[in-house]
Amino acid sequence: LSKGKSTSTSFGVFLLQMGWGDLGVFGEPSKETPNLDQMASEGMLFLDFYTASPLCSPSRAALLTGRLPIRNGFYTTNAHARNAYTPQDIVGGIPDSELLLPELLKKAGYINKIIGKWHLGHRPQFHPLKHGFDEWFGSPNCHFGPYDNRALPNIPVYRDWEMIGRYYEDFKIDLKTGEANLTQIYLQEALDFISRQQASQQPFFLYWAIDATHAPVYASKHFLGTSQRGLYGDAVREIDDSIGKILKHLQKLGISENTFVFFTSDNGAALISAPKQGGSNGRFLCGKQTTFEGGMREPAIAWWPGHIPAGGVSHQLGNVMDLFTTGLALAGLQPPSDRQIDGIDLLPAILQGRLIDRPIFYYRGNEMMAVRVGLYKAHYWTWSNSWEEYGKGIDFCPGQNVSGVTTHTQEEHTTLPLLFHLGRDPGEKYPLSFASAEYQEAMERISGVVQQHKGTMVPGEPQLNVCDKAIMNWSPPGCEKLGKCLKPPESDPKKCFWPH
């Protein structure tokens, strides 16, 4: 969030797909993130920061609403404990009943821009400019493709209300070399937006949600071949360089002390894409799609020169949903009182070092899989993925089999949860003995937290149950001007299939 020269603090969120182990400051051996490492040295590093889901769309819905996906509707009931997102054929999206951070910030005079992937539904009623954003440059879905525009349409890229082209056609991504200029375009969009708001002295919210590290990974020509980590490392280096340029731009314009910036990720590194197109989750177990630490514990840095003491390290349990509540606090606003808000205001932890006691809930679709209270994490269900999918070579925990923990059938532990002490055992390899006094004492506290949580849980209407090829990106707004409208097939709604 940035104030320009007004009295409100501007707010910037960098949301990417990167693993906890991808940053030099977290111990990545090649040390190829100097700007993010410097951001941490000038601000505060969060060691215990989480996403609200091990998959992209639900995490983004949680960040912008401050609510768990099970509450805001970004989940499926088609099968038990399944991750679901917003591919092109999804019928649902962010409901009108949800209040998004930019909608609320507008009340305090903020100008809001999203750059990159929206991922909260692509049908007209779900457009980001209908949910509080004033500007958009990016796409409604991931940059999958290229498609033939007959069986499947290529993904559109929007400027504000209308598409200005499609991936692979007008915005090139070379799948052989990994070359694409998209990160540079997204960087320039951010710099220009910040300059305009500073000139007009407007407070702003910038949501920079780019996807270069999401397979198929890409980087611009200048960065290709420059990393010890291959193409994925090239993409990380370009993102790091871009973030460095954005922070320097804030400083050059003299508004860095009026701008709170937060960097984090929407899920853990996708180990299924490793090693060529996937990152690192450090010592943590498994990755994206799972509710083990590697799937949901994220790198996180808060930066606010003149306010956050340099070189701070916080053990506050944080979550992407907290950015909703923290953003409102920066703008002098209260969170809505007519609904359950799961995010907390992190400013006391960031500015005063106060640790706020709060649990972390690990959901996979419609099931609470695990909960963390203090340093203890209790698994009520375990599942990496099915034997059938695993047999096809889909492995979310490569090289990390932990007997009885990384299971390929859904295992219920609600009677005797698997309990880990994450301080001594961050890799979730050594469950505590059920008979130990430590287990009994920890579970007594955790059980009370879970009972209270489940007793007040009112699930939202599931948005990710129905798919229909007719509502894909065939004819987005603006396609007529470009001659890029495509003929959709006849409507044939079906239950979406979610294997994970």
HELIX and SHEET records of a PDB file:
HELIX    1   1 TRP A   20  ASP A   22  5                                   3    
HELIX    2   2 GLY A   24  PHE A   26  5                                   3    
HELIX    3   3 PRO A   34  GLU A   42  1                                   9    
HELIX    4   4 CYS A   56  THR A   65  1                                  10    
HELIX    5   5 PRO A   69  ASN A   72  1                                   4    
HELIX    6   6 LEU A  101  LYS A  106  1                                   6    
HELIX    7   7 PRO A  124  PHE A  126  5                                   3    
HELIX    8   8 PRO A  128  LYS A  130  5                                   3    
HELIX    9   9 LEU A  182  ALA A  199  1                                  18    
HELIX   10  10 GLY A  230  LYS A  252  1                                  23    
HELIX   11  11 SER A  256  ASN A  258  5                                   3    
HELIX   12  12 LEU A  271  SER A  273  5                                   3    
HELIX   13  13 GLU A  293  MET A  296  1                                   4    
HELIX   14  14 ASP A  322  LEU A  330  1                                   9    
HELIX   15  15 LEU A  347  GLN A  352  1                                   6    
HELIX   16  16 TRP A  387  GLY A  391  1                                   5    
HELIX   17  17 ALA A  437  GLY A  455  1                                  19    
HELIX   18  18 LYS A  469  ILE A  471  5                                   3    
HELIX   19  19 CYS A  479  LEU A  482  1                                   4    
SHEET    1   A10 GLU A 162  ARG A 166  0                                        
SHEET    2   A10 PRO A 156  ARG A 159 -1                                        
SHEET    3   A10 GLU A 135  SER A 139 -1                                        
SHEET    4   A10 ILE A 111  LYS A 117  1                                        
SHEET    5   A10 PHE A 204  ALA A 209  1                                        
SHEET    6   A10 SER A  10  LEU A  16  1                                        
SHEET    7   A10 THR A 259  SER A 265  1                                        
SHEET    8   A10 ARG A 297  TRP A 303 -1                                        
SHEET    9   A10 MET A  44  TYR A  50 -1                                        
SHEET   10   A10 GLY A 312  SER A 314  1                                        
SHEET    1   B10 GLU A 162  ARG A 166  0                                        
SHEET    2   B10 PRO A 156  ARG A 159 -1                                        
SHEET    3   B10 GLU A 135  SER A 139 -1                                        
SHEET    4   B10 ILE A 111  LYS A 117  1                                        
SHEET    5   B10 PHE A 204  ALA A 209  1                                        
SHEET    6   B10 SER A  10  LEU A  16  1                                        
SHEET    7   B10 THR A 259  SER A 265  1                                        
SHEET    8   B10 ARG A 297  TRP A 303 -1                                        
SHEET    9   B10 MET A  44  TYR A  50 -1                                        
SHEET   10   B10 GLY A 318  ASN A 319  1                                        
SHEET    1   C 4 ILE A 360  ARG A 364  0                                        
SHEET    2   C 4 GLU A 367  VAL A 373 -1                                        
SHEET    3   C 4 TYR A 376  HIS A 379 -1                                        
SHEET    4   C 4 LEU A 418  HIS A 421 -1                                        
SHEET    1   D 2 TRP A 381  THR A 382  0                                        
SHEET    2   D 2 GLU A 411  GLU A 412 -1                                        
SHEET    1   E 2 VAL A 466  CYS A 467  0                                        
SHEET    2   E 2 LYS A 494  LYS A 495 -1                                        
END                                                                             
